[in-house]
Each structure stands twice: as structure tokens, then as C-alpha cells.
């Protein structure tokens, strides 16, 4: 009986060790993805700001052309 309980406990501990290893790998992968997404977001914000500046410059030029035909 005791031997059987110990064996069951050993199997459960082995299962938990395996699950912890899988979770560590998943966590590592998610952190890398998060870093990539943060970097991508920063690039998109920068591109959006650049596009906004260009559009505003075009609008200003069009207004000045309109005012000085």
C-alpha cells in the first residue's frame, strides 16, 4: 500500500515537473512575442506620426496655393 502510494506520488511529481518545464517554455515564448509586438507598435506609431506630418504639410501647401492663386 505504501509502495503504491509512493509510486503514485512519484508519477504526479514527474507530471508536475514536466508541466512546469512546458510552462517555462511557453512563458519564454510569450515574452519574446510581447517584445516583438511592443517593438512593432513603436514602429507603427512612428510611421503614423510621419504620415500625419506629411498630410498636415500637404494641407498647408494646398491652403497656401488656394490663398495665392
PQR file of N, CA, C, O and H, with PARSE charges and radii, in Angstrom:
ATOM      1  N   UNK A   1       0.822  -1.200   0.000 -0.4000 1.5000
ATOM      2  CA  UNK A   1       0.000   0.000   0.000 -0.0000 2.0000
ATOM      3  C   UNK A   1       0.864   1.262   0.000  0.5500 1.7000
ATOM      4  O   UNK A   1       0.646   2.160  -0.813 -0.5500 1.4000
ATOM      5  N   UNK A   2       1.822   1.334   0.885 -0.4000 1.5000
ATOM      6  CA  UNK A   2       2.718   2.484   0.971 -0.0000 2.0000
ATOM      7  C   UNK A   2       3.538   2.601  -0.308  0.5500 1.7000
ATOM      8  O   UNK A   2       3.724   3.697  -0.838 -0.5500 1.4000
ATOM      9  H   UNK A   2       2.000   0.605   1.545  0.4000 1.0000
ATOM     10  N   UNK A   3       4.017   1.490  -0.789 -0.4000 1.5000
ATOM     11  CA  UNK A   3       4.807   1.476  -2.033 -0.0000 2.0000
ATOM     12  C   UNK A   3       3.970   2.001  -3.203  0.5500 1.7000
ATOM     13  O   UNK A   3       4.463   2.752  -4.045 -0.5500 1.4000
ATOM     14  H   UNK A   3       3.867   0.600  -0.359  0.4000 1.0000
ATOM     15  N   UNK A   4       2.713   1.599  -3.242 -0.4000 1.5000
ATOM     16  CA  UNK A   4       1.800   2.032  -4.296 -0.0000 2.0000
ATOM     17  C   UNK A   4       1.544   3.545  -4.211  0.5500 1.7000
ATOM     18  O   UNK A   4       1.530   4.237  -5.229 -0.5500 1.4000
ATOM     19  H   UNK A   4       2.313   0.989  -2.558  0.4000 1.0000
ATOM     20  N   UNK A   5       1.346   4.040  -3.007 -0.4000 1.5000
ATOM     21  CA  UNK A   5       1.135   5.475  -2.802 -0.0000 2.0000
ATOM     22  C   UNK A   5       2.375   6.276  -3.196  0.5500 1.7000
ATOM     23  O   UNK A   5       2.270   7.342  -3.802 -0.5500 1.4000
ATOM     24  H   UNK A   5       1.357   3.478  -2.179  0.4000 1.0000
ATOM     25  N   UNK A   6       3.534   5.757  -2.847 -0.4000 1.5000
ATOM     26  CA  UNK A   6       4.783   6.437  -3.204 -0.0000 2.0000
ATOM     27  C   UNK A   6       4.967   6.480  -4.717  0.5500 1.7000
ATOM     28  O   UNK A   6       5.403   7.485  -5.279 -0.5500 1.4000
ATOM     29  H   UNK A   6       3.619   4.891  -2.355  0.4000 1.0000
ATOM     30  N   UNK A   7       4.627   5.374  -5.359 -0.4000 1.5000
ATOM     31  CA  UNK A   7       4.751   5.316  -6.817 -0.0000 2.0000
ATOM     32  C   UNK A   7       3.798   6.322  -7.471  0.5500 1.7000
ATOM     33  O   UNK A   7       4.182   7.014  -8.414 -0.5500 1.4000
ATOM     34  H   UNK A   7       4.272   4.557  -4.903  0.4000 1.0000
ATOM     35  N   UNK A   8       2.567   6.405  -6.978 -0.4000 1.5000
ATOM     36  CA  UNK A   8       1.598   7.361  -7.496 -0.0000 2.0000
ATOM     37  C   UNK A   8       2.087   8.805  -7.288  0.5500 1.7000
ATOM     38  O   UNK A   8       1.965   9.653  -8.172 -0.5500 1.4000
ATOM     39  H   UNK A   8       2.255   5.843  -6.212  0.4000 1.0000
ATOM     40  N   UNK A   9       2.631   9.050  -6.120 -0.4000 1.5000
ATOM     41  CA  UNK A   9       3.167  10.374  -5.815 -0.0000 2.0000
ATOM     42  C   UNK A   9       4.333  10.703  -6.746  0.5500 1.7000
ATOM     43  O   UNK A   9       4.445  11.824  -7.241 -0.5500 1.4000
ATOM     44  H   UNK A   9       2.730   8.361  -5.402  0.4000 1.0000
ATOM     45  N   UNK A  10       5.181   9.735  -6.974 -0.4000 1.5000
ATOM     46  CA  UNK A  10       6.326   9.937  -7.867 -0.0000 2.0000
ATOM     47  C   UNK A  10       5.854  10.286  -9.285  0.5500 1.7000
ATOM     48  O   UNK A  10       6.413  11.174  -9.929 -0.5500 1.4000
ATOM     49  H   UNK A  10       5.090   8.824  -6.572  0.4000 1.0000
ATOM     50  N   UNK A  11       4.838   9.592  -9.757 -0.4000 1.5000
ATOM     51  CA  UNK A  11       4.293   9.868 -11.084 -0.0000 2.0000
ATOM     52  C   UNK A  11       3.714  11.280 -11.134  0.5500 1.7000
ATOM     53  O   UNK A  11       3.922  12.001 -12.110 -0.5500 1.4000
ATOM     54  H   UNK A  11       4.384   8.871  -9.234  0.4000 1.0000
ATOM     55  N   UNK A  12       3.001  11.671 -10.104 -0.4000 1.5000
ATOM     56  CA  UNK A  12       2.413  13.012 -10.072 -0.0000 2.0000
ATOM     57  C   UNK A  12       3.486  14.095 -10.025  0.5500 1.7000
ATOM     58  O   UNK A  12       3.357  15.133 -10.674 -0.5500 1.4000
ATOM     59  H   UNK A  12       2.832  11.086  -9.311  0.4000 1.0000
ATOM     60  N   UNK A  13       4.535  13.852  -9.264 -0.4000 1.5000
ATOM     61  CA  UNK A  13       5.638  14.817  -9.189 -0.0000 2.0000
ATOM     62  C   UNK A  13       6.319  14.921 -10.551  0.5500 1.7000
ATOM     63  O   UNK A  13       6.652  16.019 -10.997 -0.5500 1.4000
ATOM     64  H   UNK A  13       4.640  13.009  -8.737  0.4000 1.0000
ATOM     65  N   UNK A  14       6.525  13.791 -11.207 -0.4000 1.5000
ATOM     66  CA  UNK A  14       7.120  13.811 -12.546 -0.0000 2.0000
ATOM     67  C   UNK A  14       6.232  14.585 -13.520  0.5500 1.7000
ATOM     68  O   UNK A  14       6.726  15.354 -14.344 -0.5500 1.4000
ATOM     69  H   UNK A  14       6.254  12.899 -10.844  0.4000 1.0000
ATOM     70  N   UNK A  15       4.921  14.376 -13.418 -0.4000 1.5000
ATOM     71  CA  UNK A  15       3.984  15.107 -14.266 -0.0000 2.0000
ATOM     72  C   UNK A  15       4.085  16.612 -14.012  0.5500 1.7000
ATOM     73  O   UNK A  15       4.096  17.412 -14.948 -0.5500 1.4000
ATOM     74  H   UNK A  15       4.520  13.751 -12.748  0.4000 1.0000
ATOM     75  N   UNK A  16       4.156  16.981 -12.749 -0.4000 1.5000
ATOM     76  CA  UNK A  16       4.257  18.401 -12.398 -0.0000 2.0000
ATOM     77  C   UNK A  16       5.565  19.006 -12.902  0.5500 1.7000
ATOM     78  O   UNK A  16       5.584  20.142 -13.376 -0.5500 1.4000
ATOM     79  H   UNK A  16       4.147  16.332 -11.988  0.4000 1.0000
ATOM     80  N   UNK A  17       6.639  18.262 -12.801 -0.4000 1.5000
ATOM     81  CA  UNK A  17       7.928  18.740 -13.312 -0.0000 2.0000
ATOM     82  C   UNK A  17       7.830  18.984 -14.818  0.5500 1.7000
ATOM     83  O   UNK A  17       8.329  19.987 -15.329 -0.5500 1.4000
ATOM     84  H   UNK A  17       6.623  17.340 -12.416  0.4000 1.0000
ATOM     85  N   UNK A  18       7.188  18.063 -15.512 -0.4000 1.5000
ATOM     86  CA  UNK A  18       7.010  18.207 -16.957 -0.0000 2.0000
ATOM     87  C   UNK A  18       6.146  19.433 -17.278  0.5500 1.7000
ATOM     88  O   UNK A  18       6.464  20.199 -18.187 -0.5500 1.4000
ATOM     89  H   UNK A  18       6.783  17.249 -15.097  0.4000 1.0000
ATOM     90  N   UNK A  19       5.069  19.612 -16.539 -0.4000 1.5000
ATOM     91  CA  UNK A  19       4.178  20.762 -16.762 -0.0000 2.0000
ATOM     92  C   UNK A  19       4.915  22.068 -16.493  0.5500 1.7000
ATOM     93  O   UNK A  19       4.758  23.032 -17.243 -0.5500 1.4000
ATOM     94  H   UNK A  19       4.810  18.990 -15.800  0.4000 1.0000
ATOM     95  N   UNK A  20       5.710  22.112 -15.441 -0.4000 1.5000
ATOM     96  CA  UNK A  20       6.470  23.325 -15.127 -0.0000 2.0000
ATOM     97  C   UNK A  20       7.436  23.643 -16.267  0.5500 1.7000
ATOM     98  O   UNK A  20       7.584  24.804 -16.648 -0.5500 1.4000
ATOM     99  H   UNK A  20       5.838  21.329 -14.832  0.4000 1.0000
ATOM    100  N   UNK A  21       8.089  22.621 -16.810 -0.4000 1.5000
ATOM    101  CA  UNK A  21       9.017  22.839 -17.926 -0.0000 2.0000
ATOM    102  C   UNK A  21       8.270  23.392 -19.142  0.5500 1.7000
ATOM    103  O   UNK A  21       8.752  24.310 -19.806 -0.5500 1.4000
ATOM    104  H   UNK A  21       7.969  21.678 -16.500  0.4000 1.0000
ATOM    105  N   UNK A  22       7.093  22.830 -19.432 -0.4000 1.5000
ATOM    106  CA  UNK A  22       6.297  23.320 -20.551 -0.0000 2.0000
ATOM    107  C   UNK A  22       5.863  24.768 -20.330  0.5500 1.7000
ATOM    108  O   UNK A  22       5.908  25.581 -21.253 -0.5500 1.4000
ATOM    109  H   UNK A  22       6.701  22.084 -18.893  0.4000 1.0000
ATOM    110  N   UNK A  23       5.447  25.082 -19.119 -0.4000 1.5000
ATOM    111  CA  UNK A  23       5.010  26.447 -18.810 -0.0000 2.0000
ATOM    112  C   UNK A  23       6.169  27.442 -18.902  0.5500 1.7000
ATOM    113  O   UNK A  23       5.980  28.577 -19.338 -0.5500 1.4000
ATOM    114  H   UNK A  23       5.410  24.421 -18.370  0.4000 1.0000
ATOM    115  N   UNK A  24       7.354  27.021 -18.497 -0.4000 1.5000
ATOM    116  CA  UNK A  24       8.521  27.900 -18.617 -0.0000 2.0000
ATOM    117  C   UNK A  24       8.808  28.210 -20.079  0.5500 1.7000
ATOM    118  O   UNK A  24       9.092  29.357 -20.425 -0.5500 1.4000
ATOM    119  H   UNK A  24       7.507  26.099 -18.142  0.4000 1.0000
ATOM    120  N   UNK A  25       8.736  27.206 -20.934 -0.4000 1.5000
ATOM    121  CA  UNK A  25       8.958  27.410 -22.362 -0.0000 2.0000
ATOM    122  C   UNK A  25       7.880  28.321 -22.963  0.5500 1.7000
ATOM    123  O   UNK A  25       8.181  29.218 -23.750 -0.5500 1.4000
ATOM    124  H   UNK A  25       8.505  26.275 -20.653  0.4000 1.0000
ATOM    125  N   UNK A  26       6.643  28.080 -22.586 -0.4000 1.5000
ATOM    126  CA  UNK A  26       5.551  28.903 -23.086 -0.0000 2.0000
ATOM    127  C   UNK A  26       5.719  30.347 -22.628  0.5500 1.7000
ATOM    128  O   UNK A  26       5.504  31.279 -23.404 -0.5500 1.4000
ATOM    129  H   UNK A  26       6.399  27.351 -21.946  0.4000 1.0000
ATOM    130  N   UNK A  27       6.099  30.529 -21.382 -0.4000 1.5000
ATOM    131  CA  UNK A  27       6.305  31.863 -20.831 -0.0000 2.0000
ATOM    132  C   UNK A  27       7.425  32.588 -21.587  0.5500 1.7000
ATOM    133  O   UNK A  27       7.307  33.767 -21.920 -0.5500 1.4000
ATOM    134  H   UNK A  27       6.273  29.773 -20.751  0.4000 1.0000
ATOM    135  N   UNK A  28       8.498  31.863 -21.844 -0.4000 1.5000
ATOM    136  CA  UNK A  28       9.623  32.437 -22.587 -0.0000 2.0000
ATOM    137  C   UNK A  28       9.167  32.862 -23.982  0.5500 1.7000
ATOM    138  O   UNK A  28       9.496  33.957 -24.440 -0.5500 1.4000
ATOM    139  H   UNK A  28       8.593  30.905 -21.573  0.4000 1.0000
ATOM    140  N   UNK A  29       8.421  32.006 -24.644 -0.4000 1.5000
ATOM    141  CA  UNK A  29       7.913  32.295 -25.984 -0.0000 2.0000
ATOM    142  C   UNK A  29       6.987  33.514 -25.961  0.5500 1.7000
ATOM    143  O   UNK A  29       7.071  34.375 -26.837 -0.5500 1.4000
ATOM    144  H   UNK A  29       8.154  31.117 -24.272  0.4000 1.0000
ATOM    145  N   UNK A  30       6.116  33.588 -24.973 -0.4000 1.5000
ATOM    146  CA  UNK A  30       5.192  34.719 -24.866 -0.0000 2.0000
ATOM    147  C   UNK A  30       5.929  36.028 -24.597  0.5500 1.7000
ATOM    148  O   UNK A  30       5.535  37.081 -25.100 -0.5500 1.4000
ATOM    149  H   UNK A  30       6.048  32.889 -24.261  0.4000 1.0000
ATOM    150  N   UNK A  31       6.981  35.964 -23.817 -0.4000 1.5000
ATOM    151  CA  UNK A  31       7.770  37.181 -23.553 -0.0000 2.0000
ATOM    152  C   UNK A  31       8.436  37.685 -24.833  0.5500 1.7000
ATOM    153  O   UNK A  31       8.473  38.889 -25.088 -0.5500 1.4000
ATOM    154  H   UNK A  31       7.302  35.109 -23.409  0.4000 1.0000
ATOM    155  N   UNK A  32       8.958  36.763 -25.628 -0.4000 1.5000
ATOM    156  CA  UNK A  32       9.573  37.149 -26.899 -0.0000 2.0000
ATOM    157  C   UNK A  32       8.525  37.775 -27.817  0.5500 1.7000
ATOM    158  O   UNK A  32       8.778  38.800 -28.449 -0.5500 1.4000
ATOM    159  H   UNK A  32       8.928  35.786 -25.421  0.4000 1.0000
ATOM    160  N   UNK A  33       7.344  37.152 -27.886 -0.4000 1.5000
ATOM    161  CA  UNK A  33       6.270  37.696 -28.722 -0.0000 2.0000
ATOM    162  C   UNK A  33       5.862  39.082 -28.236  0.5500 1.7000
ATOM    163  O   UNK A  33       5.616  39.983 -29.038 -0.5500 1.4000
ATOM    164  H   UNK A  33       7.138  36.319 -27.372  0.4000 1.0000
ATOM    165  N   UNK A  34       5.792  39.246 -26.919 -0.4000 1.5000
ATOM    166  CA  UNK A  34       5.416  40.544 -26.365 -0.0000 2.0000
ATOM    167  C   UNK A  34       6.450  41.610 -26.741  0.5500 1.7000
ATOM    168  O   UNK A  34       6.086  42.721 -27.126 -0.5500 1.4000
ATOM    169  H   UNK A  34       5.992  38.514 -26.267  0.4000 1.0000
ATOM    170  N   UNK A  35       7.724  41.274 -26.630 -0.4000 1.5000
ATOM    171  CA  UNK A  35       8.774  42.222 -27.001 -0.0000 2.0000
ATOM    172  C   UNK A  35       8.665  42.599 -28.473  0.5500 1.7000
ATOM    173  O   UNK A  35       8.831  43.763 -28.836 -0.5500 1.4000
ATOM    174  H   UNK A  35       8.020  40.371 -26.318  0.4000 1.0000
ATOM    175  N   UNK A  36       8.387  41.612 -29.316 -0.4000 1.5000
ATOM    176  CA  UNK A  36       8.241  41.887 -30.744 -0.0000 2.0000
ATOM    177  C   UNK A  36       7.037  42.785 -31.016  0.5500 1.7000
ATOM    178  O   UNK A  36       7.108  43.700 -31.837 -0.5500 1.4000
ATOM    179  H   UNK A  36       8.253  40.666 -29.021  0.4000 1.0000
ATOM    180  N   UNK A  37       5.939  42.518 -30.328 -0.4000 1.5000
ATOM    181  CA  UNK A  37       4.740  43.333 -30.520 -0.0000 2.0000
ATOM    182  C   UNK A  37       4.947  44.764 -30.028  0.5500 1.7000
ATOM    183  O   UNK A  37       4.473  45.710 -30.657 -0.5500 1.4000
ATOM    184  H   UNK A  37       5.881  41.774 -29.661  0.4000 1.0000
ATOM    185  N   UNK A  38       5.640  44.927 -28.926 -0.4000 1.5000
ATOM    186  CA  UNK A  38       5.925  46.273 -28.415 -0.0000 2.0000
ATOM    187  C   UNK A  38       6.791  47.036 -29.412  0.5500 1.7000
ATOM    188  O   UNK A  38       6.569  48.218 -29.671 -0.5500 1.4000
ATOM    189  H   UNK A  38       6.026  44.159 -28.415  0.4000 1.0000
ATOM    190  N   UNK A  39       7.772  46.346 -29.958 -0.4000 1.5000
ATOM    191  CA  UNK A  39       8.647  46.968 -30.952 -0.0000 2.0000
ATOM    192  C   UNK A  39       7.868  47.331 -32.216  0.5500 1.7000
ATOM    193  O   UNK A  39       8.027  48.420 -32.767 -0.5500 1.4000
ATOM    194  H   UNK A  39       7.953  45.385 -29.747  0.4000 1.0000
ATOM    195  N   UNK A  40       7.032  46.412 -32.662 -0.4000 1.5000
ATOM    196  CA  UNK A  40       6.216  46.660 -33.853 -0.0000 2.0000
ATOM    197  C   UNK A  40       5.272  47.833 -33.622  0.5500 1.7000
ATOM    198  O   UNK A  40       5.080  48.661 -34.513 -0.5500 1.4000
ATOM    199  H   UNK A  40       6.902  45.527 -32.216  0.4000 1.0000
ATOM    200  N   UNK A  41       4.689  47.910 -32.442 -0.4000 1.5000
ATOM    201  CA  UNK A  41       3.778  49.009 -32.109 -0.0000 2.0000
ATOM    202  C   UNK A  41       4.510  50.348 -32.165  0.5500 1.7000
ATOM    203  O   UNK A  41       3.984  51.331 -32.687 -0.5500 1.4000
ATOM    204  H   UNK A  41       4.845  47.238 -31.718  0.4000 1.0000
ATOM    205  N   UNK A  42       5.725  50.376 -31.624 -0.4000 1.5000
ATOM    206  CA  UNK A  42       6.507  51.613 -31.639 -0.0000 2.0000
ATOM    207  C   UNK A  42       6.791  52.047 -33.078  0.5500 1.7000
ATOM    208  O   UNK A  42       6.709  53.232 -33.403 -0.5500 1.4000
ATOM    209  H   UNK A  42       6.152  49.577 -31.200  0.4000 1.0000
ATOM    210  N   UNK A  43       7.125  51.084 -33.934 -0.4000 1.5000
ATOM    211  CA  UNK A  43       7.377  51.399 -35.340 -0.0000 2.0000
ATOM    212  C   UNK A  43       6.109  51.939 -36.012  0.5500 1.7000
ATOM    213  O   UNK A  43       6.170  52.898 -36.781 -0.5500 1.4000
ATOM    214  H   UNK A  43       7.192  50.121 -33.671  0.4000 1.0000
ATOM    215  N   UNK A  44       4.975  51.324 -35.721 -0.4000 1.5000
ATOM    216  CA  UNK A  44       3.717  51.772 -36.321 -0.0000 2.0000
ATOM    217  C   UNK A  44       3.340  53.175 -35.846  0.5500 1.7000
ATOM    218  O   UNK A  44       2.845  53.990 -36.625 -0.5500 1.4000
ATOM    219  H   UNK A  44       4.925  50.544 -35.096  0.4000 1.0000
ATOM    220  N   UNK A  45       3.574  53.445 -34.582 -0.4000 1.5000
ATOM    221  CA  UNK A  45       3.295  54.795 -34.056 -0.0000 2.0000
ATOM    222  C   UNK A  45       4.174  55.813 -34.762  0.5500 1.7000
ATOM    223  O   UNK A  45       3.714  56.894 -35.131 -0.5500 1.4000
ATOM    224  H   UNK A  45       3.976  52.783 -33.949  0.4000 1.0000
ATOM    225  N   UNK A  46       5.445  55.462 -34.949 -0.4000 1.5000
ATOM    226  CA  UNK A  46       6.376  56.371 -35.631 -0.0000 2.0000
ATOM    227  C   UNK A  46       5.925  56.615 -37.083  0.5500 1.7000
ATOM    228  O   UNK A  46       5.936  57.751 -37.557 -0.5500 1.4000
ATOM    229  H   UNK A  46       5.819  54.584 -34.650  0.4000 1.0000
ATOM    230  N   UNK A  47       5.532  55.547 -37.779 -0.4000 1.5000
ATOM    231  CA  UNK A  47       5.064  55.692 -39.164 -0.0000 2.0000
ATOM    232  C   UNK A  47       3.784  56.527 -39.228  0.5500 1.7000
ATOM    233  O   UNK A  47       3.605  57.336 -40.139 -0.5500 1.4000
ATOM    234  H   UNK A  47       5.523  54.623 -37.395  0.4000 1.0000
ATOM    235  N   UNK A  48       2.908  56.324 -38.263 -0.4000 1.5000
ATOM    236  CA  UNK A  48       1.658  57.089 -38.222 -0.0000 2.0000
ATOM    237  C   UNK A  48       1.947  58.573 -38.016  0.5500 1.7000
ATOM    238  O   UNK A  48       1.340  59.426 -38.664 -0.5500 1.4000
ATOM    239  H   UNK A  48       3.053  55.667 -37.523  0.4000 1.0000
ATOM    240  N   UNK A  49       2.860  58.873 -37.126 -0.4000 1.5000
ATOM    241  CA  UNK A  49       3.218  60.273 -36.874 -0.0000 2.0000
ATOM    242  C   UNK A  49       3.842  60.905 -38.111  0.5500 1.7000
ATOM    243  O   UNK A  49       3.562  62.060 -38.431 -0.5500 1.4000
ATOM    244  H   UNK A  49       3.353  58.180 -36.599  0.4000 1.0000
ATOM    245  N   UNK A  50       4.682  60.152 -38.803 -0.4000 1.5000
ATOM    246  CA  UNK A  50       5.300  60.661 -40.028 -0.0000 2.0000
ATOM    247  C   UNK A  50       4.235  60.935 -41.088  0.5500 1.7000
ATOM    248  O   UNK A  50       4.253  61.979 -41.740 -0.5500 1.4000
ATOM    249  H   UNK A  50       4.909  59.213 -38.543  0.4000 1.0000
ATOM    250  N   UNK A  51       3.315  59.999 -41.256 -0.4000 1.5000
ATOM    251  CA  UNK A  51       2.227  60.179 -42.235 -0.0000 2.0000
ATOM    252  C   UNK A  51       1.375  61.386 -41.861  0.5500 1.7000
ATOM    253  O   UNK A  51       0.989  62.172 -42.727 -0.5500 1.4000
ATOM    254  H   UNK A  51       3.300  59.151 -40.726  0.4000 1.0000
ATOM    255  N   UNK A  52       1.087  61.529 -40.587 -0.4000 1.5000
ATOM    256  CA  UNK A  52       0.285  62.677 -40.117 -0.0000 2.0000
ATOM    257  C   UNK A  52       0.986  63.987 -40.451  0.5500 1.7000
ATOM    258  O   UNK A  52       0.353  64.931 -40.925 -0.5500 1.4000
ATOM    259  H   UNK A  52       1.401  60.891 -39.884  0.4000 1.0000
ATOM    260  N   UNK A  53       2.288  64.046 -40.205 -0.4000 1.5000
ATOM    261  CA  UNK A  53       3.053  65.260 -40.509 -0.0000 2.0000
ATOM    262  C   UNK A  53       3.018  65.570 -41.997  0.5500 1.7000
ATOM    263  O   UNK A  53       2.860  66.725 -42.392 -0.5500 1.4000
ATOM    264  H   UNK A  53       2.802  63.280 -39.820  0.4000 1.0000
ATOM    265  N   UNK A  54       3.166  64.543 -42.818 -0.4000 1.5000
ATOM    266  CA  UNK A  54       3.144  64.749 -44.267 -0.0000 2.0000
ATOM    267  C   UNK A  54       1.776  65.247 -44.740  0.5500 1.7000
ATOM    268  O   UNK A  54       1.692  66.151 -45.570 -0.5500 1.4000
ATOM    269  H   UNK A  54       3.295  63.605 -42.496  0.4000 1.0000
ATOM    270  N   UNK A  55       0.720  64.656 -44.212 -0.4000 1.5000
ATOM    271  CA  UNK A  55      -0.632  65.080 -44.594 -0.0000 2.0000
ATOM    272  C   UNK A  55      -0.865  66.526 -44.161  0.5500 1.7000
ATOM    273  O   UNK A  55      -1.415  67.324 -44.919 -0.5500 1.4000
ATOM    274  H   UNK A  55       0.789  63.921 -43.537  0.4000 1.0000
ATOM    275  N   UNK A  56      -0.445  66.857 -42.946 -0.4000 1.5000
ATOM    276  CA  UNK A  56      -0.602  68.229 -42.473 -0.0000 2.0000
ATOM    277  C   UNK A  56       0.181  69.200 -43.348  0.5500 1.7000
ATOM    278  O   UNK A  56      -0.295  70.301 -43.625 -0.5500 1.4000
ATOM    279  H   UNK A  56       0.002  66.208 -42.330  0.4000 1.0000
ATOM    280  N   UNK A  57       1.377  68.808 -43.787 -0.4000 1.5000
ATOM    281  CA  UNK A  57       2.184  69.662 -44.664 -0.0000 2.0000
ATOM    282  C   UNK A  57       1.490  69.840 -46.009  0.5500 1.7000
ATOM    283  O   UNK A  57       1.472  70.940 -46.562 -0.5500 1.4000
ATOM    284  H   UNK A  57       1.763  67.914 -43.561  0.4000 1.0000
ATOM    285  N   UNK A  58       0.921  68.759 -46.533 -0.4000 1.5000
ATOM    286  CA  UNK A  58       0.204  68.853 -47.812 -0.0000 2.0000
ATOM    287  C   UNK A  58      -1.005  69.774 -47.687  0.5500 1.7000
ATOM    288  O   UNK A  58      -1.268  70.584 -48.576 -0.5500 1.4000
ATOM    289  H   UNK A  58       0.936  67.866 -46.084  0.4000 1.0000
ATOM    290  N   UNK A  59      -1.729  69.653 -46.600 -0.4000 1.5000
ATOM    291  CA  UNK A  59      -2.899  70.511 -46.375 -0.0000 2.0000
ATOM    292  C   UNK A  59      -2.471  71.977 -46.313  0.5500 1.7000
ATOM    293  O   UNK A  59      -3.133  72.842 -46.884 -0.5500 1.4000
ATOM    294  H   UNK A  59      -1.515  68.996 -45.877  0.4000 1.0000
ATOM    295  N   UNK A  60      -1.369  72.255 -45.623 -0.4000 1.5000
ATOM    296  CA  UNK A  60      -0.866  73.620 -45.533 -0.0000 2.0000
ATOM    297  C   UNK A  60      -0.503  74.160 -46.911  0.5500 1.7000
ATOM    298  O   UNK A  60      -0.829  75.298 -47.247 -0.5500 1.4000
ATOM    299  H   UNK A  60      -0.831  71.551 -45.159  0.4000 1.0000
ATOM    300  N   UNK A  61       0.179  73.327 -47.710 -0.4000 1.5000
ATOM    301  CA  UNK A  61       0.541  73.762 -49.065 -0.0000 2.0000
ATOM    302  C   UNK A  61      -0.686  74.023 -49.925  0.5500 1.7000
ATOM    303  O   UNK A  61      -0.739  75.002 -50.670 -0.5500 1.4000
ATOM    304  H   UNK A  61       0.444  72.402 -47.437  0.4000 1.0000
ATOM    305  N   UNK A  62      -1.672  73.138 -49.815 -0.4000 1.5000
ATOM    306  CA  UNK A  62      -2.906  73.337 -50.588 -0.0000 2.0000
ATOM    307  C   UNK A  62      -3.623  74.621 -50.170  0.5500 1.7000
ATOM    308  O   UNK A  62      -4.139  75.355 -51.013 -0.5500 1.4000
ATOM    309  H   UNK A  62      -1.629  72.343 -49.210  0.4000 1.0000
ATOM    310  N   UNK A  63      -3.650  74.881 -48.876 -0.4000 1.5000
ATOM    311  CA  UNK A  63      -4.290  76.103 -48.392 -0.0000 2.0000
ATOM    312  C   UNK A  63      -3.556  77.339 -48.889  0.5500 1.7000
ATOM    313  O   UNK A  63      -4.180  78.328 -49.272 -0.5500 1.4000
ATOM    314  H   UNK A  63      -3.231  74.284 -48.192  0.4000 1.0000
ATOM    315  N   UNK A  64      -2.213  77.279 -48.881 -0.4000 1.5000
ATOM    316  CA  UNK A  64      -1.443  78.442 -49.347 -0.0000 2.0000
ATOM    317  C   UNK A  64      -1.614  78.615 -50.861  0.5500 1.7000
ATOM    318  O   UNK A  64      -1.631  79.747 -51.345 -0.5500 1.4000
ATOM    319  H   UNK A  64      -1.706  76.476 -48.570  0.4000 1.0000
ATOM    320  N   UNK A  65      -1.741  77.518 -51.618 -0.4000 1.5000
ATOM    321  CA  UNK A  65      -1.977  77.620 -53.053 -0.0000 2.0000
ATOM    322  C   UNK A  65      -3.368  78.214 -53.324  0.5500 1.7000
ATOM    323  O   UNK A  65      -3.562  78.986 -54.263 -0.5500 1.4000
ATOM    324  H   UNK A  65      -1.728  76.599 -51.225  0.4000 1.0000
ATOM    325  N   UNK A  66      -4.311  77.836 -52.485 -0.4000 1.5000
ATOM    326  CA  UNK A  66      -5.686  78.317 -52.600 -0.0000 2.0000
ATOM    327  C   UNK A  66      -5.746  79.821 -52.308  0.5500 1.7000
ATOM    328  O   UNK A  66      -6.486  80.566 -52.950 -0.5500 1.4000
ATOM    329  H   UNK A  66      -4.153  77.209 -51.722  0.4000 1.0000
ATOM    330  N   UNK A  67      -4.959  80.241 -51.336 -0.4000 1.5000
ATOM    331  CA  UNK A  67      -4.965  81.644 -50.935 -0.0000 2.0000
ATOM    332  C   UNK A  67      -4.211  82.509 -51.943  0.5500 1.7000
ATOM    333  O   UNK A  67      -4.517  83.691 -52.099 -0.5500 1.4000
ATOM    334  H   UNK A  67      -4.358  79.636 -50.814  0.4000 1.0000
ATOM    335  N   UNK A  68      -3.242  81.933 -52.617 -0.4000 1.5000
ATOM    336  CA  UNK A  68      -2.425  82.673 -53.608 -0.0000 2.0000
ATOM    337  C   UNK A  68      -2.560  82.011 -54.986  0.5500 1.7000
ATOM    338  O   UNK A  68      -1.652  81.304 -55.423 -0.5500 1.4000
ATOM    339  H   UNK A  68      -2.993  80.973 -52.491  0.4000 1.0000
ATOM    340  N   UNK A  69      -3.651  82.231 -55.646 -0.4000 1.5000
ATOM    341  CA  UNK A  69      -3.840  81.571 -56.960 -0.0000 2.0000
ATOM    342  C   UNK A  69      -2.971  82.114 -58.003  0.5500 1.7000
ATOM    343  O   UNK A  69      -3.020  81.660 -59.146 -0.5500 1.4000
ATOM    344  H   UNK A  69      -4.388  82.806 -55.291  0.4000 1.0000
TER
END
